[in-house]
Every structure is written in structure tokens, then in C-alpha cells.
Amino acid sequence: QVQLVESGGGLVQPGGSLRLSCAASGNIMRAYVMDWYRQAPGKQRELVAGSGNSNYADSVKGRFTSSRDNAKNTVYLQMNSLKPEDTAVYYCNARGMTMDLRSFDSWGQGTQVTVSS
């Protein structure tokens, strides 16, 4: 069983910054991928930042940066120059292998980011 816990969301004014964290715990041998997604009200969940190749959605390029601490199985999302359209619930997704050689594909519970004046 692999659990993901996101933190760092909140209310921020346009132009502000937030740093999200996602920590994976459990019977992890290796997390191959730790990605960030978001879902705004009435919209489909979308990939924001893919940690593997640092792929970013066009809407966040140059403003968001994903980074990993492999020793801690933690991924971060630094979000700068935030816009109201960045308002969404942000989710972490991790895929990899457990110690008993089972693949896992886990999601966090999400953290709300609201950009508003």
C-alpha cells in the first residue's frame, strides 16, 4: 500500500507564489514517476507537470517548476506568478514498484489552490 499526502495549498493573490509538496510513503521500492495534476470546477483533470521529463502544460510553462527528492520520495511544485485560472484542486500521482515487486499507481487526496484578490 502506497499513500500520497499533498500539502501547501491555500489562498493566494494573483501574482503570488505557492509551493506544493507530495510525500509518498509505504512499501515503496521505487517511484518511477511522480506527476502533478489539477482539476478545476467543471473541467477534466489535466497534467500540470510530469516529473519524469519535466513536461509542463503550456499554460504553466515558465511559471511552475517540479522537482523531486528521491531519498524522501517527495515531489514539489513551485508555482510562481499565479493567475486566477490556476485555481483548482491539485493532485499528486505516483507510479512505481513496491518492495514485493508489485506495481502501484496511487493518487493523493488533493490540495486546494485558490488564486483570488
N, C-alpha and C positions, 0 to 999 in steps of 0.2 A: 504494500500500500504506500503510495506516494502522495504527500499532501503539499499543496502550494498555498502560501499565505502572502497576499499583497498588502502593502501599506503605503502611506504617503499621499493619498488623495486629499482633496479638500476644496475649499472655495478660494479662488484667486482672481485678481483683477486682470483685465486684458493687458497684455504685455508682460505679465509676471511669469514666474517660473515655479515649477514643482519637480520633485524627484520621487519617482515611484520605486518601490523595492518589491521583489518577489523572491521569497525564500522557499526552496524545496527541501522537504525532509522525508525520511522513511528509508526503506530498504533500497537505496539507490547505488547502483554500481557506476552508472554514468548517465548524465542528462545530455543527449546529443544536441538537442535543440531547446532553447528557451526563448519563446517569442512573446511579443505584446500584441494584443488585440484590443479593440474598443467597440462599444455598441452604444449608439445614440438612440434616444427615444424614436420609435417608428422606423428605425433603419436596421439593416443587417449588420451583423458583426463583421468587422473588417480588420485585416492585418495592418498593424501600425509599424512595427519594427521586428524584423526577423534577425535573431542574434547570429545565426549561422553565417550568413554572408552580409550582415549589416544591411539588409534590404529594408527600405523605408517606403511608406506610402508617399506618393507625390505631394500630398497635402501637408506633410510634416518634414519633408527634406530640408535640411539646413537649420531646423529648429529643434528637432528631437534627436537624442543620441542614446543608443542602447549599449550597455556594457555588462560584462559578466565577471564574477569572482568564482572561478571554478572550484576553488578549495572550499567555498561556502555554499556551493550550489545555489547561488543567488544571482539574479539578473536585475539590473537597474534601468530605469528610463528617465533620463534627464530631459525635461520639457521646458524650453525657453520660448519667449515671445508668444505666449499663449493667446489664442483667439477664442471668441465665444463659440465658434464652430468646433472647437476641440472638446467641448462639454460632452461627456459620455461616461459610461462605466468602463473602466479599463481592466482587462483580464490578462493574466499570465497563463501561457500554455507550455508545458514541458513534455518532451518525448525522449525516451531512452530505454535503458535496461536496468533491471533490478539485480540484486546480488544472486538471486536464484534463477537468473538468466531468463526472466520474463520481460517482455516489452511493456512499457507503460505509456499512457497518453493522458495526462492529468491537467485539470483546469483549476485555477484559483476561484475564490468566491467573488472576486471583483472589488474594485475600489472606485468610488465616485469622484470624478473631477468636474468641477463646475467653474466656468470662466465667465464672470459677470461683474459689471461695475455696480 
